Amino acid sequence: MAALHQPNLPADEGYENKPETAGVRPAVQAGEPCRKCSTPVIKQASRKKPKRDYYFEFRLFCPNCKATYQVEEAKRFVEQPPSLF
């Protein structure tokens, strides 16, 4: 803690200039390997009805380990009618 409070310390280049995308995983696409078991994932229609103001039109599904991936490109927004109250 004493070193932290020293005057005229140089900036930590590794921390200060960290890229915005650090730690963000790229989106999975159909046909790419599953992150868990490396089996190619398939595109599958979603069966759930919208309960919020959005839903996912499809999901990516691994037939081997049954993992599912919801991607932003499948997100659809539901238009809500104006409230009467």
Backbone as XML, in Angstrom:
<?xml version="1.0"?>
<chain id="A" units="angstrom">
  <residue number="1" name="MET">
    <atom name="N" x="0.825" y="-1.186" z="0.000"/>
    <atom name="CA" x="0.000" y="0.000" z="0.000"/>
    <atom name="C" x="0.870" y="1.250" z="0.000"/>
  </residue>
  <residue number="2" name="ALA">
    <atom name="N" x="2.024" y="1.158" z="0.637"/>
    <atom name="CA" x="2.899" y="2.328" z="0.687"/>
    <atom name="C" x="3.385" y="2.685" z="-0.720"/>
  </residue>
  <residue number="3" name="ALA">
    <atom name="N" x="3.688" y="1.678" z="-1.533"/>
    <atom name="CA" x="4.146" y="1.943" z="-2.903"/>
    <atom name="C" x="3.025" y="2.521" z="-3.752"/>
  </residue>
  <residue number="4" name="LEU">
    <atom name="N" x="1.815" y="2.172" z="-3.479"/>
    <atom name="CA" x="0.669" y="2.670" z="-4.235"/>
    <atom name="C" x="0.487" y="4.175" z="-4.069"/>
  </residue>
  <residue number="5" name="HIS">
    <atom name="N" x="0.821" y="4.688" z="-2.918"/>
    <atom name="CA" x="0.607" y="6.101" z="-2.623"/>
    <atom name="C" x="1.833" y="6.972" z="-2.904"/>
  </residue>
  <residue number="6" name="GLN">
    <atom name="N" x="2.836" y="6.425" z="-3.589"/>
    <atom name="CA" x="4.023" y="7.193" z="-3.966"/>
    <atom name="C" x="3.644" y="8.262" z="-4.994"/>
  </residue>
  <residue number="7" name="PRO">
    <atom name="N" x="4.250" y="9.440" z="-4.956"/>
    <atom name="CA" x="3.974" y="10.460" z="-5.970"/>
    <atom name="C" x="4.693" y="10.148" z="-7.290"/>
  </residue>
  <residue number="8" name="ASN">
    <atom name="N" x="4.139" y="10.629" z="-8.385"/>
    <atom name="CA" x="4.739" y="10.539" z="-9.728"/>
    <atom name="C" x="4.987" y="9.105" z="-10.194"/>
  </residue>
  <residue number="9" name="LEU">
    <atom name="N" x="4.035" y="8.233" z="-9.979"/>
    <atom name="CA" x="4.158" y="6.850" z="-10.455"/>
    <atom name="C" x="3.813" y="6.793" z="-11.936"/>
  </residue>
  <residue number="10" name="PRO">
    <atom name="N" x="4.537" y="5.980" z="-12.728"/>
    <atom name="CA" x="4.187" y="5.845" z="-14.149"/>
    <atom name="C" x="2.902" y="5.016" z="-14.293"/>
  </residue>
  <residue number="11" name="ALA">
    <atom name="N" x="2.202" y="5.248" z="-15.388"/>
    <atom name="CA" x="0.957" y="4.512" z="-15.649"/>
    <atom name="C" x="1.274" y="3.062" z="-15.958"/>
  </residue>
  <residue number="12" name="ASP">
    <atom name="N" x="0.431" y="2.163" z="-15.509"/>
    <atom name="CA" x="0.569" y="0.735" z="-15.804"/>
    <atom name="C" x="0.011" y="0.502" z="-17.208"/>
  </residue>
  <residue number="13" name="GLU">
    <atom name="N" x="0.898" y="0.354" z="-18.189"/>
    <atom name="CA" x="0.481" y="0.245" z="-19.596"/>
    <atom name="C" x="-0.393" y="-0.982" z="-19.842"/>
  </residue>
  <residue number="14" name="GLY">
    <atom name="N" x="-0.140" y="-2.071" z="-19.170"/>
    <atom name="CA" x="-0.935" y="-3.286" z="-19.359"/>
    <atom name="C" x="-2.357" y="-3.128" z="-18.859"/>
  </residue>
  <residue number="15" name="TYR">
    <atom name="N" x="-2.551" y="-2.311" z="-17.840"/>
    <atom name="CA" x="-3.884" y="-2.103" z="-17.279"/>
    <atom name="C" x="-4.583" y="-0.904" z="-17.915"/>
  </residue>
  <residue number="16" name="GLU">
    <atom name="N" x="-3.875" y="0.190" z="-18.079"/>
    <atom name="CA" x="-4.468" y="1.421" z="-18.588"/>
    <atom name="C" x="-4.940" y="1.303" z="-20.033"/>
  </residue>
  <residue number="17" name="ASN">
    <atom name="N" x="-4.214" y="0.595" z="-20.867"/>
    <atom name="CA" x="-4.531" y="0.505" z="-22.297"/>
    <atom name="C" x="-5.105" y="-0.852" z="-22.673"/>
  </residue>
  <residue number="18" name="LYS">
    <atom name="N" x="-5.914" y="-1.414" z="-21.783"/>
    <atom name="CA" x="-6.517" y="-2.724" z="-22.022"/>
    <atom name="C" x="-7.569" y="-2.595" z="-23.120"/>
  </residue>
  <residue number="19" name="PRO">
    <atom name="N" x="-7.565" y="-3.466" z="-24.137"/>
    <atom name="CA" x="-8.575" y="-3.362" z="-25.201"/>
    <atom name="C" x="-9.977" y="-3.642" z="-24.666"/>
  </residue>
  <residue number="20" name="GLU">
    <atom name="N" x="-10.968" y="-3.038" z="-25.311"/>
    <atom name="CA" x="-12.365" y="-3.183" z="-24.892"/>
    <atom name="C" x="-12.862" y="-4.618" z="-25.012"/>
  </residue>
  <residue number="21" name="THR">
    <atom name="N" x="-12.332" y="-5.383" z="-25.947"/>
    <atom name="CA" x="-12.819" y="-6.736" z="-26.204"/>
    <atom name="C" x="-12.098" y="-7.792" z="-25.376"/>
  </residue>
  <residue number="22" name="ALA">
    <atom name="N" x="-11.266" y="-7.405" z="-24.451"/>
    <atom name="CA" x="-10.550" y="-8.382" z="-23.634"/>
    <atom name="C" x="-11.535" y="-9.162" z="-22.771"/>
  </residue>
  <residue number="23" name="GLY">
    <atom name="N" x="-11.469" y="-10.481" z="-22.818"/>
    <atom name="CA" x="-12.330" y="-11.326" z="-22.004"/>
    <atom name="C" x="-13.686" y="-11.614" z="-22.607"/>
  </residue>
  <residue number="24" name="VAL">
    <atom name="N" x="-13.978" y="-11.122" z="-23.816"/>
    <atom name="CA" x="-15.268" y="-11.358" z="-24.453"/>
    <atom name="C" x="-15.111" y="-12.512" z="-25.443"/>
  </residue>
  <residue number="25" name="ARG">
    <atom name="N" x="-15.951" y="-13.518" z="-25.304"/>
    <atom name="CA" x="-15.893" y="-14.653" z="-26.219"/>
    <atom name="C" x="-16.569" y="-14.316" z="-27.539"/>
  </residue>
  <residue number="26" name="PRO">
    <atom name="N" x="-16.007" y="-14.772" z="-28.639"/>
    <atom name="CA" x="-16.702" y="-14.562" z="-29.912"/>
    <atom name="C" x="-17.950" y="-15.435" z="-29.985"/>
  </residue>
  <residue number="27" name="ALA">
    <atom name="N" x="-18.944" y="-14.973" z="-30.725"/>
    <atom name="CA" x="-20.202" y="-15.706" z="-30.839"/>
    <atom name="C" x="-19.986" y="-17.018" z="-31.590"/>
  </residue>
  <residue number="28" name="VAL">
    <atom name="N" x="-20.677" y="-18.055" z="-31.174"/>
    <atom name="CA" x="-20.616" y="-19.358" z="-31.831"/>
    <atom name="C" x="-21.528" y="-19.313" z="-33.060"/>
  </residue>
  <residue number="29" name="GLN">
    <atom name="N" x="-21.111" y="-19.913" z="-34.151"/>
    <atom name="CA" x="-21.899" y="-19.996" z="-35.372"/>
    <atom name="C" x="-22.248" y="-21.459" z="-35.631"/>
  </residue>
  <residue number="30" name="ALA">
    <atom name="N" x="-23.296" y="-21.687" z="-36.422"/>
    <atom name="CA" x="-23.696" y="-23.051" z="-36.770"/>
    <atom name="C" x="-22.549" y="-23.739" z="-37.504"/>
  </residue>
  <residue number="31" name="GLY">
    <atom name="N" x="-22.253" y="-24.970" z="-37.127"/>
    <atom name="CA" x="-21.181" y="-25.739" z="-37.747"/>
    <atom name="C" x="-19.849" y="-25.632" z="-37.014"/>
  </residue>
  <residue number="32" name="GLU">
    <atom name="N" x="-19.707" y="-24.649" z="-36.133"/>
    <atom name="CA" x="-18.474" y="-24.519" z="-35.365"/>
    <atom name="C" x="-18.463" y="-25.544" z="-34.236"/>
  </residue>
  <residue number="33" name="PRO">
    <atom name="N" x="-17.283" y="-25.868" z="-33.706"/>
    <atom name="CA" x="-17.232" y="-26.864" z="-32.633"/>
    <atom name="C" x="-17.832" y="-26.341" z="-31.331"/>
  </residue>
  <residue number="34" name="CYS">
    <atom name="N" x="-18.455" y="-27.237" z="-30.600"/>
    <atom name="CA" x="-19.007" y="-26.940" z="-29.282"/>
    <atom name="C" x="-17.856" y="-26.584" z="-28.354"/>
  </residue>
  <residue number="35" name="ARG">
    <atom name="N" x="-18.087" y="-25.651" z="-27.431"/>
    <atom name="CA" x="-17.036" y="-25.237" z="-26.501"/>
    <atom name="C" x="-16.754" y="-26.297" z="-25.449"/>
  </residue>
  <residue number="36" name="LYS">
    <atom name="N" x="-17.686" y="-27.228" z="-25.248"/>
    <atom name="CA" x="-17.506" y="-28.258" z="-24.231"/>
    <atom name="C" x="-16.909" y="-29.542" z="-24.781"/>
  </residue>
  <residue number="37" name="CYS">
    <atom name="N" x="-17.418" y="-29.996" z="-25.953"/>
    <atom name="CA" x="-16.990" y="-31.317" z="-26.431"/>
    <atom name="C" x="-16.439" y="-31.318" z="-27.859"/>
  </residue>
  <residue number="38" name="SER">
    <atom name="N" x="-16.408" y="-30.170" z="-28.524"/>
    <atom name="CA" x="-15.848" y="-30.002" z="-29.874"/>
    <atom name="C" x="-16.663" y="-30.653" z="-30.987"/>
  </residue>
  <residue number="39" name="THR">
    <atom name="N" x="-17.894" y="-31.067" z="-30.715"/>
    <atom name="CA" x="-18.788" y="-31.576" z="-31.752"/>
    <atom name="C" x="-19.402" y="-30.375" z="-32.474"/>
  </residue>
  <residue number="40" name="PRO">
    <atom name="N" x="-19.545" y="-30.400" z="-33.795"/>
    <atom name="CA" x="-20.156" y="-29.267" z="-34.484"/>
    <atom name="C" x="-21.587" y="-29.012" z="-34.009"/>
  </residue>
  <residue number="41" name="VAL">
    <atom name="N" x="-21.909" y="-27.751" z="-33.726"/>
    <atom name="CA" x="-23.247" y="-27.393" z="-33.258"/>
    <atom name="C" x="-24.180" y="-27.201" z="-34.452"/>
  </residue>
  <residue number="42" name="ILE">
    <atom name="N" x="-25.484" y="-27.437" z="-34.215"/>
    <atom name="CA" x="-26.478" y="-27.296" z="-35.272"/>
    <atom name="C" x="-27.482" y="-26.214" z="-34.876"/>
  </residue>
  <residue number="43" name="LYS">
    <atom name="N" x="-28.100" y="-25.623" z="-35.876"/>
    <atom name="CA" x="-29.110" y="-24.598" z="-35.656"/>
    <atom name="C" x="-30.447" y="-25.287" z="-35.429"/>
  </residue>
  <residue number="44" name="GLN">
    <atom name="N" x="-31.150" y="-24.895" z="-34.363"/>
    <atom name="CA" x="-32.407" y="-25.538" z="-34.008"/>
    <atom name="C" x="-33.425" y="-24.458" z="-33.654"/>
  </residue>
  <residue number="45" name="ALA">
    <atom name="N" x="-34.657" y="-24.616" z="-34.154"/>
    <atom name="CA" x="-35.718" y="-23.646" z="-33.871"/>
    <atom name="C" x="-36.050" y="-23.674" z="-32.389"/>
  </residue>
  <residue number="46" name="SER">
    <atom name="N" x="-36.294" y="-22.514" z="-31.833"/>
    <atom name="CA" x="-36.639" y="-22.410" z="-30.424"/>
    <atom name="C" x="-38.095" y="-22.792" z="-30.227"/>
  </residue>
  <residue number="47" name="ARG">
    <atom name="N" x="-38.406" y="-23.459" z="-29.121"/>
    <atom name="CA" x="-39.766" y="-23.905" z="-28.858"/>
    <atom name="C" x="-40.478" y="-23.041" z="-27.830"/>
  </residue>
  <residue number="48" name="LYS">
    <atom name="N" x="-39.763" y="-22.150" z="-27.193"/>
    <atom name="CA" x="-40.358" y="-21.348" z="-26.129"/>
    <atom name="C" x="-41.109" y="-20.151" z="-26.696"/>
  </residue>
  <residue number="49" name="LYS">
    <atom name="N" x="-42.213" y="-19.814" z="-26.056"/>
    <atom name="CA" x="-42.977" y="-18.641" z="-26.439"/>
    <atom name="C" x="-42.410" y="-17.424" z="-25.710"/>
  </residue>
  <residue number="50" name="PRO">
    <atom name="N" x="-42.540" y="-16.245" z="-26.307"/>
    <atom name="CA" x="-41.986" y="-15.061" z="-25.655"/>
    <atom name="C" x="-42.690" y="-14.734" z="-24.345"/>
  </residue>
  <residue number="51" name="LYS">
    <atom name="N" x="-41.911" y="-14.564" z="-23.286"/>
    <atom name="CA" x="-42.449" y="-14.183" z="-21.983"/>
    <atom name="C" x="-41.990" y="-12.776" z="-21.612"/>
  </residue>
  <residue number="52" name="ARG">
    <atom name="N" x="-41.030" y="-12.266" z="-22.330"/>
    <atom name="CA" x="-40.486" y="-10.931" z="-22.077"/>
    <atom name="C" x="-40.741" y="-10.068" z="-23.301"/>
  </residue>
  <residue number="53" name="ASP">
    <atom name="N" x="-39.995" y="-8.992" z="-23.399"/>
    <atom name="CA" x="-40.127" y="-8.133" z="-24.562"/>
    <atom name="C" x="-39.235" y="-8.592" z="-25.710"/>
  </residue>
  <residue number="54" name="TYR">
    <atom name="N" x="-38.601" y="-9.764" z="-25.556"/>
    <atom name="CA" x="-37.814" y="-10.343" z="-26.640"/>
    <atom name="C" x="-37.860" y="-11.869" z="-26.532"/>
  </residue>
  <residue number="55" name="TYR">
    <atom name="N" x="-37.448" y="-12.535" z="-27.602"/>
    <atom name="CA" x="-37.317" y="-13.990" z="-27.603"/>
    <atom name="C" x="-36.207" y="-14.356" z="-28.572"/>
  </residue>
  <residue number="56" name="PHE">
    <atom name="N" x="-35.772" y="-15.606" z="-28.563"/>
    <atom name="CA" x="-34.747" y="-16.083" z="-29.474"/>
    <atom name="C" x="-35.413" y="-16.954" z="-30.531"/>
  </residue>
  <residue number="57" name="GLU">
    <atom name="N" x="-35.259" y="-16.567" z="-31.790"/>
    <atom name="CA" x="-35.891" y="-17.290" z="-32.895"/>
    <atom name="C" x="-35.305" y="-18.688" z="-33.051"/>
  </residue>
  <residue number="58" name="PHE">
    <atom name="N" x="-34.017" y="-18.831" z="-32.820"/>
    <atom name="CA" x="-33.366" y="-20.138" z="-32.893"/>
    <atom name="C" x="-32.264" y="-20.192" z="-31.843"/>
  </residue>
  <residue number="59" name="ARG">
    <atom name="N" x="-31.740" y="-21.386" z="-31.657"/>
    <atom name="CA" x="-30.601" y="-21.580" z="-30.760"/>
    <atom name="C" x="-29.629" y="-22.518" z="-31.445"/>
  </residue>
  <residue number="60" name="LEU">
    <atom name="N" x="-28.418" y="-22.542" z="-30.976"/>
    <atom name="CA" x="-27.425" y="-23.482" z="-31.470"/>
    <atom name="C" x="-27.329" y="-24.607" z="-30.451"/>
  </residue>
  <residue number="61" name="PHE">
    <atom name="N" x="-27.366" y="-25.834" z="-30.924"/>
    <atom name="CA" x="-27.495" y="-27.014" z="-30.077"/>
    <atom name="C" x="-26.406" y="-28.017" z="-30.412"/>
  </residue>
  <residue number="62" name="CYS">
    <atom name="N" x="-25.787" y="-28.566" z="-29.382"/>
    <atom name="CA" x="-24.786" y="-29.617" z="-29.571"/>
    <atom name="C" x="-25.475" y="-30.964" z="-29.419"/>
  </residue>
  <residue number="63" name="PRO">
    <atom name="N" x="-25.500" y="-31.787" z="-30.461"/>
    <atom name="CA" x="-26.184" y="-33.082" z="-30.360"/>
    <atom name="C" x="-25.459" y="-34.085" z="-29.452"/>
  </residue>
  <residue number="64" name="ASN">
    <atom name="N" x="-24.194" y="-33.857" z="-29.159"/>
    <atom name="CA" x="-23.433" y="-34.793" z="-28.339"/>
    <atom name="C" x="-23.630" y="-34.530" z="-26.849"/>
  </residue>
  <residue number="65" name="CYS">
    <atom name="N" x="-23.327" y="-33.310" z="-26.387"/>
    <atom name="CA" x="-23.401" y="-33.031" z="-24.945"/>
    <atom name="C" x="-24.656" y="-32.250" z="-24.562"/>
  </residue>
  <residue number="66" name="LYS">
    <atom name="N" x="-25.516" y="-31.956" z="-25.528"/>
    <atom name="CA" x="-26.805" y="-31.277" z="-25.309"/>
    <atom name="C" x="-26.667" y="-29.834" z="-24.815"/>
  </residue>
  <residue number="67" name="ALA">
    <atom name="N" x="-25.519" y="-29.207" z="-25.044"/>
    <atom name="CA" x="-25.331" y="-27.807" z="-24.663"/>
    <atom name="C" x="-26.089" y="-26.919" z="-25.642"/>
  </residue>
  <residue number="68" name="THR">
    <atom name="N" x="-26.637" y="-25.814" z="-25.149"/>
    <atom name="CA" x="-27.329" y="-24.866" z="-26.017"/>
    <atom name="C" x="-26.640" y="-23.512" z="-25.929"/>
  </residue>
  <residue number="69" name="TYR">
    <atom name="N" x="-26.651" y="-22.799" z="-27.043"/>
    <atom name="CA" x="-26.056" y="-21.473" z="-27.128"/>
    <atom name="C" x="-27.088" y="-20.539" z="-27.725"/>
  </residue>
  <residue number="70" name="GLN">
    <atom name="N" x="-27.381" y="-19.453" z="-27.016"/>
    <atom name="CA" x="-28.279" y="-18.434" z="-27.544"/>
    <atom name="C" x="-27.407" y="-17.285" z="-28.022"/>
  </residue>
  <residue number="71" name="VAL">
    <atom name="N" x="-27.602" y="-16.876" z="-29.272"/>
    <atom name="CA" x="-26.764" y="-15.841" z="-29.866"/>
    <atom name="C" x="-27.592" y="-14.587" z="-30.125"/>
  </residue>
  <residue number="72" name="GLU">
    <atom name="N" x="-26.939" y="-13.441" z="-30.103"/>
    <atom name="CA" x="-27.612" y="-12.160" z="-30.283"/>
    <atom name="C" x="-28.282" y="-12.037" z="-31.652"/>
  </residue>
  <residue number="73" name="GLU">
    <atom name="N" x="-27.728" y="-12.681" z="-32.669"/>
    <atom name="CA" x="-28.333" y="-12.571" z="-34.009"/>
    <atom name="C" x="-29.698" y="-13.261" z="-34.074"/>
  </residue>
  <residue number="74" name="ALA">
    <atom name="N" x="-30.026" y="-14.105" z="-33.111"/>
    <atom name="CA" x="-31.321" y="-14.782" z="-33.077"/>
    <atom name="C" x="-32.332" y="-14.037" z="-32.212"/>
  </residue>
  <residue number="75" name="LYS">
    <atom name="N" x="-31.911" y="-12.973" z="-31.549"/>
    <atom name="CA" x="-32.787" y="-12.239" z="-30.633"/>
    <atom name="C" x="-33.792" y="-11.401" z="-31.429"/>
  </residue>
  <residue number="76" name="ARG">
    <atom name="N" x="-35.069" y="-11.554" z="-31.102"/>
    <atom name="CA" x="-36.152" y="-10.810" z="-31.749"/>
    <atom name="C" x="-36.952" y="-10.086" z="-30.671"/>
  </residue>
  <residue number="77" name="PHE">
    <atom name="N" x="-37.287" y="-8.839" z="-30.941"/>
    <atom name="CA" x="-38.040" y="-8.046" z="-29.984"/>
    <atom name="C" x="-39.511" y="-8.093" z="-30.315"/>
  </residue>
  <residue number="78" name="VAL">
    <atom name="N" x="-40.348" y="-8.182" z="-29.284"/>
    <atom name="CA" x="-41.795" y="-8.239" z="-29.425"/>
    <atom name="C" x="-42.330" y="-6.843" z="-29.196"/>
  </residue>
  <residue number="79" name="GLU">
    <atom name="N" x="-43.123" y="-6.356" z="-30.129"/>
    <atom name="CA" x="-43.715" y="-5.030" z="-29.971"/>
    <atom name="C" x="-44.890" y="-5.136" z="-29.016"/>
  </residue>
  <residue number="80" name="GLN">
    <atom name="N" x="-44.832" y="-4.358" z="-27.958"/>
    <atom name="CA" x="-45.898" y="-4.352" z="-26.962"/>
    <atom name="C" x="-46.921" y="-3.267" z="-27.332"/>
  </residue>
  <residue number="81" name="PRO">
    <atom name="N" x="-48.214" y="-3.586" z="-27.305"/>
    <atom name="CA" x="-49.219" y="-2.553" z="-27.557"/>
    <atom name="C" x="-49.218" y="-1.539" z="-26.413"/>
  </residue>
  <residue number="82" name="PRO">
    <atom name="N" x="-49.585" y="-0.298" z="-26.685"/>
    <atom name="CA" x="-49.591" y="0.682" z="-25.619"/>
    <atom name="C" x="-50.581" y="0.306" z="-24.509"/>
  </residue>
  <residue number="83" name="SER">
    <atom name="N" x="-50.213" y="0.588" z="-23.305"/>
    <atom name="CA" x="-51.043" y="0.255" z="-22.151"/>
    <atom name="C" x="-52.267" y="1.160" z="-22.093"/>
  </residue>
  <residue number="84" name="LEU">
    <atom name="N" x="-53.383" y="0.630" z="-21.649"/>
    <atom name="CA" x="-54.597" y="1.421" z="-21.528"/>
    <atom name="C" x="-54.641" y="2.227" z="-20.242"/>
  </residue>
  <residue number="85" name="PHE">
    <atom name="N" x="-53.742" y="1.896" z="-19.315"/>
    <atom name="CA" x="-53.750" y="2.585" z="-18.026"/>
    <atom name="C" x="-52.571" y="3.481" z="-17.879"/>
  </residue>
</chain>
